[in-house]
Amino acid sequence: MVGIVVAKLDALRIVRLTGSLPENVNFALNSGVIRSFLNASGVEYQSEDSRVERTVADAAATARRYTFSIDCEH
């Protein structure tokens, strides 16, 4: 699993505009875009058949072992 955060919703702005606090708003990139980025950056990775079904709990347990944050500012 790979997650790349490219933007964050400005929740305070949405509250000011709508009066409601947004919840569970997420943005995603196609796996092909992520794969292209990793390849272009020379990052080695392993891929697996995505047709293998996993429970959410199994996926979360696997992700916890390999999850870390990289902050890039420009």
mmCIF file as gemmi writes it, N, C-alpha and C atoms, coordinates in Angstrom:
data_model
loop_
_atom_site.group_PDB
_atom_site.id
_atom_site.type_symbol
_atom_site.label_atom_id
_atom_site.label_alt_id
_atom_site.label_comp_id
_atom_site.label_asym_id
_atom_site.label_entity_id
_atom_site.label_seq_id
_atom_site.pdbx_PDB_ins_code
_atom_site.Cartn_x
_atom_site.Cartn_y
_atom_site.Cartn_z
_atom_site.occupancy
_atom_site.B_iso_or_equiv
_atom_site.pdbx_formal_charge
_atom_site.auth_seq_id
_atom_site.auth_asym_id
_atom_site.pdbx_PDB_model_num
ATOM 1 N N . MET Axp A 1 ? 0.839 -1.176 0 1 0 ? 1 A 1
ATOM 2 C CA . MET Axp A 1 ? 0 0 0 1 0 ? 1 A 1
ATOM 3 C C . MET Axp A 1 ? 0.877 1.23 0 1 0 ? 1 A 1
ATOM 4 N N . VAL Axp A 2 ? 0.483 2.185 -0.779 1 0 ? 2 A 1
ATOM 5 C CA . VAL Axp A 2 ? 1.197 3.451 -0.836 1 0 ? 2 A 1
ATOM 6 C C . VAL Axp A 2 ? 0.168 4.553 -0.736 1 0 ? 2 A 1
ATOM 7 N N . GLY Axp A 3 ? 0.454 5.526 0.091 1 0 ? 3 A 1
ATOM 8 C CA . GLY Axp A 3 ? -0.402 6.694 0.174 1 0 ? 3 A 1
ATOM 9 C C . GLY Axp A 3 ? 0.445 7.927 -0.024 1 0 ? 3 A 1
ATOM 10 N N . ILE Axp A 4 ? -0.015 8.824 -0.838 1 0 ? 4 A 1
ATOM 11 C CA . ILE Axp A 4 ? 0.693 10.067 -1.072 1 0 ? 4 A 1
ATOM 12 C C . ILE Axp A 4 ? -0.297 11.201 -0.853 1 0 ? 4 A 1
ATOM 13 N N . VAL Axp A 5 ? 0.022 12.064 0.083 1 0 ? 5 A 1
ATOM 14 C CA . VAL Axp A 5 ? -0.831 13.215 0.335 1 0 ? 5 A 1
ATOM 15 C C . VAL Axp A 5 ? -0.327 14.356 -0.525 1 0 ? 5 A 1
ATOM 16 N N . VAL Axp A 6 ? -1.186 14.852 -1.38 1 0 ? 6 A 1
ATOM 17 C CA . VAL Axp A 6 ? -0.796 15.957 -2.258 1 0 ? 6 A 1
ATOM 18 C C . VAL Axp A 6 ? -1.518 17.251 -1.89 1 0 ? 6 A 1
ATOM 19 N N . ALA Axp A 7 ? -2.56 17.137 -1.106 1 0 ? 7 A 1
ATOM 20 C CA . ALA Axp A 7 ? -3.312 18.316 -0.704 1 0 ? 7 A 1
ATOM 21 C C . ALA Axp A 7 ? -4.11 17.996 0.543 1 0 ? 7 A 1
ATOM 22 N N . LYS Axp A 8 ? -4.461 19.041 1.256 1 0 ? 8 A 1
ATOM 23 C CA . LYS Axp A 8 ? -5.291 18.868 2.431 1 0 ? 8 A 1
ATOM 24 C C . LYS Axp A 8 ? -6.433 19.868 2.337 1 0 ? 8 A 1
ATOM 25 N N . LEU Axp A 9 ? -7.612 19.41 2.628 1 0 ? 9 A 1
ATOM 26 C CA . LEU Axp A 9 ? -8.788 20.261 2.596 1 0 ? 9 A 1
ATOM 27 C C . LEU Axp A 9 ? -8.698 21.299 3.71 1 0 ? 9 A 1
ATOM 28 N N . ASP Axp A 10 ? -8.99 22.535 3.411 1 0 ? 10 A 1
ATOM 29 C CA . ASP Axp A 10 ? -8.999 23.599 4.41 1 0 ? 10 A 1
ATOM 30 C C . ASP Axp A 10 ? -10.354 23.56 5.122 1 0 ? 10 A 1
ATOM 31 N N . ALA Axp A 11 ? -10.419 22.778 6.201 1 0 ? 11 A 1
ATOM 32 C CA . ALA Axp A 11 ? -11.674 22.557 6.911 1 0 ? 11 A 1
ATOM 33 C C . ALA Axp A 11 ? -12.246 23.852 7.465 1 0 ? 11 A 1
ATOM 34 N N . LEU Axp A 12 ? -11.39 24.753 7.966 1 0 ? 12 A 1
ATOM 35 C CA . LEU Axp A 12 ? -11.89 26.018 8.512 1 0 ? 12 A 1
ATOM 36 C C . LEU Axp A 12 ? -12.537 26.882 7.435 1 0 ? 12 A 1
ATOM 37 N N . ARG Axp A 13 ? -11.965 26.866 6.247 1 0 ? 13 A 1
ATOM 38 C CA . ARG Axp A 13 ? -12.558 27.631 5.14 1 0 ? 13 A 1
ATOM 39 C C . ARG Axp A 13 ? -13.926 27.067 4.774 1 0 ? 13 A 1
ATOM 40 N N . ILE Axp A 14 ? -14.023 25.737 4.745 1 0 ? 14 A 1
ATOM 41 C CA . ILE Axp A 14 ? -15.314 25.104 4.419 1 0 ? 14 A 1
ATOM 42 C C . ILE Axp A 14 ? -16.351 25.44 5.481 1 0 ? 14 A 1
ATOM 43 N N . VAL Axp A 15 ? -15.936 25.443 6.753 1 0 ? 15 A 1
ATOM 44 C CA . VAL Axp A 15 ? -16.87 25.804 7.831 1 0 ? 15 A 1
ATOM 45 C C . VAL Axp A 15 ? -17.366 27.228 7.634 1 0 ? 15 A 1
ATOM 46 N N . ARG Axp A 16 ? -16.446 28.146 7.32 1 0 ? 16 A 1
ATOM 47 C CA . ARG Axp A 16 ? -16.852 29.541 7.107 1 0 ? 16 A 1
ATOM 48 C C . ARG Axp A 16 ? -17.803 29.673 5.914 1 0 ? 16 A 1
ATOM 49 N N . LEU Axp A 17 ? -17.557 28.895 4.865 1 0 ? 17 A 1
ATOM 50 C CA . LEU Axp A 17 ? -18.387 28.99 3.661 1 0 ? 17 A 1
ATOM 51 C C . LEU Axp A 17 ? -19.74 28.311 3.804 1 0 ? 17 A 1
ATOM 52 N N . THR Axp A 18 ? -19.756 27.164 4.486 1 0 ? 18 A 1
ATOM 53 C CA . THR Axp A 18 ? -20.98 26.354 4.52 1 0 ? 18 A 1
ATOM 54 C C . THR Axp A 18 ? -21.627 26.24 5.891 1 0 ? 18 A 1
ATOM 55 N N . GLY Axp A 19 ? -20.852 26.512 6.937 1 0 ? 19 A 1
ATOM 56 C CA . GLY Axp A 19 ? -21.379 26.33 8.28 1 0 ? 19 A 1
ATOM 57 C C . GLY Axp A 19 ? -21.278 24.892 8.76 1 0 ? 19 A 1
ATOM 58 N N . SER Axp A 20 ? -20.724 24.018 7.93 1 0 ? 20 A 1
ATOM 59 C CA . SER Axp A 20 ? -20.593 22.603 8.299 1 0 ? 20 A 1
ATOM 60 C C . SER Axp A 20 ? -19.126 22.184 8.288 1 0 ? 20 A 1
ATOM 61 N N . LEU Axp A 21 ? -18.766 21.354 9.254 1 0 ? 21 A 1
ATOM 62 C CA . LEU Axp A 21 ? -17.411 20.817 9.319 1 0 ? 21 A 1
ATOM 63 C C . LEU Axp A 21 ? -17.321 19.59 8.416 1 0 ? 21 A 1
ATOM 64 N N . PRO Axp A 22 ? -16.446 19.618 7.414 1 0 ? 22 A 1
ATOM 65 C CA . PRO Axp A 22 ? -16.335 18.452 6.526 1 0 ? 22 A 1
ATOM 66 C C . PRO Axp A 22 ? -15.694 17.27 7.253 1 0 ? 22 A 1
ATOM 67 N N . GLU Axp A 23 ? -16.184 16.078 6.958 1 0 ? 23 A 1
ATOM 68 C CA . GLU Axp A 23 ? -15.639 14.864 7.566 1 0 ? 23 A 1
ATOM 69 C C . GLU Axp A 23 ? -15.385 13.825 6.488 1 0 ? 23 A 1
ATOM 70 N N . ASN Axp A 24 ? -14.353 13.027 6.699 1 0 ? 24 A 1
ATOM 71 C CA . ASN Axp A 24 ? -14.028 11.903 5.815 1 0 ? 24 A 1
ATOM 72 C C . ASN Axp A 24 ? -13.858 12.33 4.356 1 0 ? 24 A 1
ATOM 73 N N . VAL Axp A 25 ? -13.164 13.427 4.139 1 0 ? 25 A 1
ATOM 74 C CA . VAL Axp A 25 ? -12.874 13.894 2.789 1 0 ? 25 A 1
ATOM 75 C C . VAL Axp A 25 ? -11.462 13.443 2.449 1 0 ? 25 A 1
ATOM 76 N N . ASN Axp A 26 ? -11.329 12.654 1.393 1 0 ? 26 A 1
ATOM 77 C CA . ASN Axp A 26 ? -10.038 12.116 1.008 1 0 ? 26 A 1
ATOM 78 C C . ASN Axp A 26 ? -9.831 12.292 -0.491 1 0 ? 26 A 1
ATOM 79 N N . PHE Axp A 27 ? -8.581 12.394 -0.874 1 0 ? 27 A 1
ATOM 80 C CA . PHE Axp A 27 ? -8.215 12.499 -2.278 1 0 ? 27 A 1
ATOM 81 C C . PHE Axp A 27 ? -7.293 11.322 -2.585 1 0 ? 27 A 1
ATOM 82 N N . ALA Axp A 28 ? -7.324 10.818 -3.785 1 0 ? 28 A 1
ATOM 83 C CA . ALA Axp A 28 ? -6.506 9.656 -4.121 1 0 ? 28 A 1
ATOM 84 C C . ALA Axp A 28 ? -5.865 9.824 -5.492 1 0 ? 28 A 1
ATOM 85 N N . LEU Axp A 29 ? -4.764 9.116 -5.669 1 0 ? 29 A 1
ATOM 86 C CA . LEU Axp A 29 ? -4.097 9.045 -6.962 1 0 ? 29 A 1
ATOM 87 C C . LEU Axp A 29 ? -4.209 7.625 -7.486 1 0 ? 29 A 1
ATOM 88 N N . ASN Axp A 30 ? -4.337 7.502 -8.782 1 0 ? 30 A 1
ATOM 89 C CA . ASN Axp A 30 ? -4.354 6.196 -9.437 1 0 ? 30 A 1
ATOM 90 C C . ASN Axp A 30 ? -3.026 5.492 -9.164 1 0 ? 30 A 1
ATOM 91 N N . SER Axp A 31 ? -3.053 4.182 -8.963 1 0 ? 31 A 1
ATOM 92 C CA . SER Axp A 31 ? -1.832 3.434 -8.659 1 0 ? 31 A 1
ATOM 93 C C . SER Axp A 31 ? -0.789 3.568 -9.767 1 0 ? 31 A 1
ATOM 94 N N . GLY Axp A 32 ? -1.218 3.745 -11.006 1 0 ? 32 A 1
ATOM 95 C CA . GLY Axp A 32 ? -0.278 3.93 -12.109 1 0 ? 32 A 1
ATOM 96 C C . GLY Axp A 32 ? 0.526 5.209 -11.962 1 0 ? 32 A 1
ATOM 97 N N . VAL Axp A 33 ? -0.108 6.257 -11.456 1 0 ? 33 A 1
ATOM 98 C CA . VAL Axp A 33 ? 0.578 7.526 -11.226 1 0 ? 33 A 1
ATOM 99 C C . VAL Axp A 33 ? 1.627 7.348 -10.133 1 0 ? 33 A 1
ATOM 100 N N . ILE Axp A 34 ? 1.251 6.656 -9.066 1 0 ? 34 A 1
ATOM 101 C CA . ILE Axp A 34 ? 2.184 6.415 -7.963 1 0 ? 34 A 1
ATOM 102 C C . ILE Axp A 34 ? 3.357 5.562 -8.441 1 0 ? 34 A 1
ATOM 103 N N . ARG Axp A 35 ? 3.052 4.53 -9.207 1 0 ? 35 A 1
ATOM 104 C CA . ARG Axp A 35 ? 4.107 3.641 -9.732 1 0 ? 35 A 1
ATOM 105 C C . ARG Axp A 35 ? 5.069 4.429 -10.623 1 0 ? 35 A 1
ATOM 106 N N . SER Axp A 36 ? 4.549 5.283 -11.475 1 0 ? 36 A 1
ATOM 107 C CA . SER Axp A 36 ? 5.39 6.113 -12.342 1 0 ? 36 A 1
ATOM 108 C C . SER Axp A 36 ? 6.281 7.033 -11.519 1 0 ? 36 A 1
ATOM 109 N N . PHE Axp A 37 ? 5.733 7.638 -10.473 1 0 ? 37 A 1
ATOM 110 C CA . PHE Axp A 37 ? 6.506 8.514 -9.602 1 0 ? 37 A 1
ATOM 111 C C . PHE Axp A 37 ? 7.638 7.742 -8.927 1 0 ? 37 A 1
ATOM 112 N N . LEU Axp A 38 ? 7.327 6.564 -8.381 1 0 ? 38 A 1
ATOM 113 C CA . LEU Axp A 38 ? 8.352 5.764 -7.713 1 0 ? 38 A 1
ATOM 114 C C . LEU Axp A 38 ? 9.436 5.334 -8.7 1 0 ? 38 A 1
ATOM 115 N N . ASN Axp A 39 ? 9.034 4.904 -9.887 1 0 ? 39 A 1
ATOM 116 C CA . ASN Axp A 39 ? 10.008 4.497 -10.912 1 0 ? 39 A 1
ATOM 117 C C . ASN Axp A 39 ? 10.912 5.666 -11.303 1 0 ? 39 A 1
ATOM 118 N N . ALA Axp A 40 ? 10.327 6.823 -11.54 1 0 ? 40 A 1
ATOM 119 C CA . ALA Axp A 40 ? 11.105 7.994 -11.946 1 0 ? 40 A 1
ATOM 120 C C . ALA Axp A 40 ? 12.047 8.46 -10.846 1 0 ? 40 A 1
ATOM 121 N N . SER Axp A 41 ? 11.684 8.175 -9.603 1 0 ? 41 A 1
ATOM 122 C CA . SER Axp A 41 ? 12.496 8.593 -8.462 1 0 ? 41 A 1
ATOM 123 C C . SER Axp A 41 ? 13.509 7.532 -8.041 1 0 ? 41 A 1
ATOM 124 N N . GLY Axp A 42 ? 13.509 6.399 -8.735 1 0 ? 42 A 1
ATOM 125 C CA . GLY Axp A 42 ? 14.454 5.333 -8.413 1 0 ? 42 A 1
ATOM 126 C C . GLY Axp A 42 ? 14.153 4.617 -7.108 1 0 ? 42 A 1
ATOM 127 N N . VAL Axp A 43 ? 12.892 4.616 -6.701 1 0 ? 43 A 1
ATOM 128 C CA . VAL Axp A 43 ? 12.493 3.96 -5.454 1 0 ? 43 A 1
ATOM 129 C C . VAL Axp A 43 ? 12.109 2.514 -5.755 1 0 ? 43 A 1
ATOM 130 N N . GLU Axp A 44 ? 12.762 1.592 -5.059 1 0 ? 44 A 1
ATOM 131 C CA . GLU Axp A 44 ? 12.421 0.181 -5.235 1 0 ? 44 A 1
ATOM 132 C C . GLU Axp A 44 ? 11.168 -0.141 -4.427 1 0 ? 44 A 1
ATOM 133 N N . TYR Axp A 45 ? 10.346 -0.995 -4.964 1 0 ? 45 A 1
ATOM 134 C CA . TYR Axp A 45 ? 9.125 -1.402 -4.271 1 0 ? 45 A 1
ATOM 135 C C . TYR Axp A 45 ? 8.719 -2.791 -4.733 1 0 ? 45 A 1
ATOM 136 N N . GLN Axp A 46 ? 7.838 -3.396 -3.98 1 0 ? 46 A 1
ATOM 137 C CA . GLN Axp A 46 ? 7.287 -4.697 -4.356 1 0 ? 46 A 1
ATOM 138 C C . GLN Axp A 46 ? 5.804 -4.509 -4.632 1 0 ? 46 A 1
ATOM 139 N N . SER Axp A 47 ? 5.311 -5.228 -5.597 1 0 ? 47 A 1
ATOM 140 C CA . SER Axp A 47 ? 3.875 -5.163 -5.862 1 0 ? 47 A 1
ATOM 141 C C . SER Axp A 47 ? 3.287 -6.559 -5.722 1 0 ? 47 A 1
ATOM 142 N N . GLU Axp A 48 ? 1.998 -6.568 -5.522 1 0 ? 48 A 1
ATOM 143 C CA . GLU Axp A 48 ? 1.283 -7.808 -5.268 1 0 ? 48 A 1
ATOM 144 C C . GLU Axp A 48 ? 0.014 -7.815 -6.106 1 0 ? 48 A 1
ATOM 145 N N . ASP Axp A 49 ? -0.493 -8.972 -6.402 1 0 ? 49 A 1
ATOM 146 C CA . ASP Axp A 49 ? -1.742 -9.092 -7.152 1 0 ? 49 A 1
ATOM 147 C C . ASP Axp A 49 ? -2.862 -8.396 -6.385 1 0 ? 49 A 1
ATOM 148 N N . SER Axp A 50 ? -3.431 -7.36 -6.975 1 0 ? 50 A 1
ATOM 149 C CA . SER Axp A 50 ? -4.458 -6.588 -6.28 1 0 ? 50 A 1
ATOM 150 C C . SER Axp A 50 ? -5.804 -7.312 -6.204 1 0 ? 50 A 1
ATOM 151 N N . ARG Axp A 51 ? -5.891 -8.463 -6.839 1 0 ? 51 A 1
ATOM 152 C CA . ARG Axp A 51 ? -7.165 -9.198 -6.78 1 0 ? 51 A 1
ATOM 153 C C . ARG Axp A 51 ? -7.263 -10.065 -5.525 1 0 ? 51 A 1
ATOM 154 N N . VAL Axp A 52 ? -6.19 -10.083 -4.722 1 0 ? 52 A 1
ATOM 155 C CA . VAL Axp A 52 ? -6.221 -10.827 -3.467 1 0 ? 52 A 1
ATOM 156 C C . VAL Axp A 52 ? -7.089 -10.04 -2.489 1 0 ? 52 A 1
ATOM 157 N N . GLU Axp A 53 ? -8.105 -10.703 -1.96 1 0 ? 53 A 1
ATOM 158 C CA . GLU Axp A 53 ? -9.003 -10.009 -1.039 1 0 ? 53 A 1
ATOM 159 C C . GLU Axp A 53 ? -8.449 -10.053 0.375 1 0 ? 53 A 1
ATOM 160 N N . ARG Axp A 54 ? -8.51 -8.918 1.053 1 0 ? 54 A 1
ATOM 161 C CA . ARG Axp A 54 ? -8.082 -8.801 2.438 1 0 ? 54 A 1
ATOM 162 C C . ARG Axp A 54 ? -9.162 -8.056 3.208 1 0 ? 54 A 1
ATOM 163 N N . THR Axp A 55 ? -9.226 -8.358 4.476 1 0 ? 55 A 1
ATOM 164 C CA . THR Axp A 55 ? -10.14 -7.583 5.312 1 0 ? 55 A 1
ATOM 165 C C . THR Axp A 55 ? -9.481 -6.241 5.604 1 0 ? 55 A 1
ATOM 166 N N . VAL Axp A 56 ? -10.266 -5.282 6.026 1 0 ? 56 A 1
ATOM 167 C CA . VAL Axp A 56 ? -9.728 -3.973 6.391 1 0 ? 56 A 1
ATOM 168 C C . VAL Axp A 56 ? -8.727 -4.129 7.533 1 0 ? 56 A 1
ATOM 169 N N . ALA Axp A 57 ? -9.042 -4.995 8.498 1 0 ? 57 A 1
ATOM 170 C CA . ALA Axp A 57 ? -8.143 -5.219 9.638 1 0 ? 57 A 1
ATOM 171 C C . ALA Axp A 57 ? -6.802 -5.787 9.177 1 0 ? 57 A 1
ATOM 172 N N . ASP Axp A 58 ? -6.825 -6.742 8.238 1 0 ? 58 A 1
ATOM 173 C CA . ASP Axp A 58 ? -5.577 -7.316 7.716 1 0 ? 58 A 1
ATOM 174 C C . ASP Axp A 58 ? -4.751 -6.263 6.982 1 0 ? 58 A 1
ATOM 175 N N . ALA Axp A 59 ? -5.407 -5.468 6.157 1 0 ? 59 A 1
ATOM 176 C CA . ALA Axp A 59 ? -4.706 -4.423 5.412 1 0 ? 59 A 1
ATOM 177 C C . ALA Axp A 59 ? -4.103 -3.397 6.368 1 0 ? 59 A 1
ATOM 178 N N . ALA Axp A 60 ? -4.844 -3.019 7.404 1 0 ? 60 A 1
ATOM 179 C CA . ALA Axp A 60 ? -4.346 -2.044 8.383 1 0 ? 60 A 1
ATOM 180 C C . ALA Axp A 60 ? -3.159 -2.603 9.154 1 0 ? 60 A 1
ATOM 181 N N . ALA Axp A 61 ? -3.218 -3.868 9.542 1 0 ? 61 A 1
ATOM 182 C CA . ALA Axp A 61 ? -2.112 -4.49 10.279 1 0 ? 61 A 1
ATOM 183 C C . ALA Axp A 61 ? -0.854 -4.524 9.418 1 0 ? 61 A 1
ATOM 184 N N . THR Axp A 62 ? -1.003 -4.842 8.153 1 0 ? 62 A 1
ATOM 185 C CA . THR Axp A 62 ? 0.146 -4.861 7.242 1 0 ? 62 A 1
ATOM 186 C C . THR Axp A 62 ? 0.698 -3.45 7.067 1 0 ? 62 A 1
ATOM 187 N N . ALA Axp A 63 ? -0.171 -2.488 6.874 1 0 ? 63 A 1
ATOM 188 C CA . ALA Axp A 63 ? 0.25 -1.107 6.637 1 0 ? 63 A 1
ATOM 189 C C . ALA Axp A 63 ? 0.996 -0.522 7.831 1 0 ? 63 A 1
ATOM 190 N N . ARG Axp A 64 ? 0.585 -0.877 9.044 1 0 ? 64 A 1
ATOM 191 C CA . ARG Axp A 64 ? 1.244 -0.338 10.238 1 0 ? 64 A 1
ATOM 192 C C . ARG Axp A 64 ? 2.727 -0.701 10.286 1 0 ? 64 A 1
ATOM 193 N N . ARG Axp A 65 ? 3.077 -1.856 9.752 1 0 ? 65 A 1
ATOM 194 C CA . ARG Axp A 65 ? 4.477 -2.307 9.799 1 0 ? 65 A 1
ATOM 195 C C . ARG Axp A 65 ? 5.369 -1.486 8.868 1 0 ? 65 A 1
ATOM 196 N N . TYR Axp A 66 ? 4.804 -0.857 7.876 1 0 ? 66 A 1
ATOM 197 C CA . TYR Axp A 66 ? 5.599 -0.177 6.852 1 0 ? 66 A 1
ATOM 198 C C . TYR Axp A 66 ? 5.26 1.297 6.683 1 0 ? 66 A 1
ATOM 199 N N . THR Axp A 67 ? 4.469 1.856 7.564 1 0 ? 67 A 1
ATOM 200 C CA . THR Axp A 67 ? 3.997 3.22 7.385 1 0 ? 67 A 1
ATOM 201 C C . THR Axp A 67 ? 4.935 4.227 8.04 1 0 ? 67 A 1
ATOM 202 N N . PHE Axp A 68 ? 5.285 5.238 7.282 1 0 ? 68 A 1
ATOM 203 C CA . PHE Axp A 68 ? 6.063 6.343 7.825 1 0 ? 68 A 1
ATOM 204 C C . PHE Axp A 68 ? 5.731 7.591 7.019 1 0 ? 68 A 1
ATOM 205 N N . SER Axp A 69 ? 6.063 8.708 7.571 1 0 ? 69 A 1
ATOM 206 C CA . SER Axp A 69 ? 5.722 9.981 6.937 1 0 ? 69 A 1
ATOM 207 C C . SER Axp A 69 ? 6.983 10.635 6.376 1 0 ? 69 A 1
ATOM 208 N N . ILE Axp A 70 ? 6.856 11.166 5.193 1 0 ? 70 A 1
ATOM 209 C CA . ILE Axp A 70 ? 7.914 11.954 4.573 1 0 ? 70 A 1
ATOM 210 C C . ILE Axp A 70 ? 7.294 13.302 4.234 1 0 ? 70 A 1
ATOM 211 N N . ASP Axp A 71 ? 7.8 14.363 4.841 1 0 ? 71 A 1
ATOM 212 C CA . ASP Axp A 71 ? 7.273 15.702 4.57 1 0 ? 71 A 1
ATOM 213 C C . ASP Axp A 71 ? 8.208 16.42 3.612 1 0 ? 71 A 1
ATOM 214 N N . CYS Axp A 72 ? 7.654 16.909 2.539 1 0 ? 72 A 1
ATOM 215 C CA . CYS Axp A 72 ? 8.432 17.655 1.549 1 0 ? 72 A 1
ATOM 216 C C . CYS Axp A 72 ? 7.854 19.068 1.453 1 0 ? 72 A 1
ATOM 217 N N . GLU Axp A 73 ? 8.701 20.047 1.626 1 0 ? 73 A 1
ATOM 218 C CA . GLU Axp A 73 ? 8.259 21.427 1.5 1 0 ? 73 A 1
ATOM 219 C C . GLU Axp A 73 ? 9.084 22.097 0.422 1 0 ? 73 A 1
ATOM 220 N N . HIS Axp A 74 ? 8.438 22.95 -0.315 1 0 ? 74 A 1
ATOM 221 C CA . HIS Axp A 74 ? 9.175 23.665 -1.345 1 0 ? 74 A 1
ATOM 222 C C . HIS Axp A 74 ? 8.901 25.136 -1.302 1 0 ? 74 A 1
